Amino acid sequence: MDSIKQGANYVSETVQQAVHGTSKEANKEVAKDSDAGIGTRASAAKDAVKDKAQESKHDAKADAHKQQI
């Protein structure tokens, strides 16, 4: 039963990792867009850094759950 829970947690963390990875890439593109305002670009760059941190956090959690299966 515990391995089922760990498997579900692994899937959940992997999905969240992918969501933050996608968001990070979108924010990076906005940050590079010379047609966007400087405030928008700065905000997108800040959000990309936050998304990278969250992506790494979820990756570590997914690995931990995978090892417990």
C-alpha positions in Angstrom: 0.0 0.0 0.0 2.8 2.4 0.8 4.4 1.8 -2.6 1.2 2.8 -4.2 1.2 6.1 -2.2 4.8 6.7 -3.1 4.0 6.0 -6.8 1.2 8.5 -6.7 3.4 11.1 -5.0 6.1 10.5 -7.6 3.7 11.1 -10.4 2.3 14.2 -8.7 5.8 15.7 -8.2 6.8 14.8 -11.8 3.7 16.6 -13.1 4.4 19.7 -11.0 8.0 19.7 -12.1 6.9 19.7 -15.8 4.4 22.5 -15.1 7.1 24.7 -13.6 9.5 23.8 -16.4 7.0 24.9 -19.0 6.3 28.1 -17.1 10.0 28.8 -16.7 10.5 28.5 -20.5 7.6 30.8 -21.2 8.9 33.4 -18.8 12.3 33.2 -20.3 10.9 33.9 -23.7 9.0 37.0 -22.3 12.1 38.2 -20.6 14.0 38.0 -23.9 11.2 39.7 -25.9 12.5 43.2 -26.9 9.0 44.3 -27.7 7.8 43.8 -24.1 8.2 46.6 -21.6 11.1 46.6 -19.2 8.9 46.0 -16.2 7.2 43.0 -17.9 10.6 41.6 -18.9 12.0 42.0 -15.4 8.9 40.4 -13.8 9.2 37.5 -16.3 12.9 37.0 -15.5 12.1 37.0 -11.7 9.3 34.5 -12.3 11.6 32.3 -14.4 14.0 32.1 -11.5 11.2 31.2 -9.1 10.0 28.5 -11.5 13.5 27.0 -11.8 13.7 26.8 -8.0 10.3 25.1 -7.9 11.2 22.8 -10.8 14.4 21.7 -8.9 12.4 21.2 -5.6 9.8 19.0 -7.3 12.6 17.0 -9.1 14.3 16.2 -5.8 11.0 15.2 -4.2 10.1 13.0 -7.1 13.5 11.3 -6.9 12.9 10.7 -3.2 9.5 9.2 -3.8 10.8 7.0 -6.6 13.5 5.6 -4.3 10.9 4.6 -1.7 8.9 2.6 -4.2 
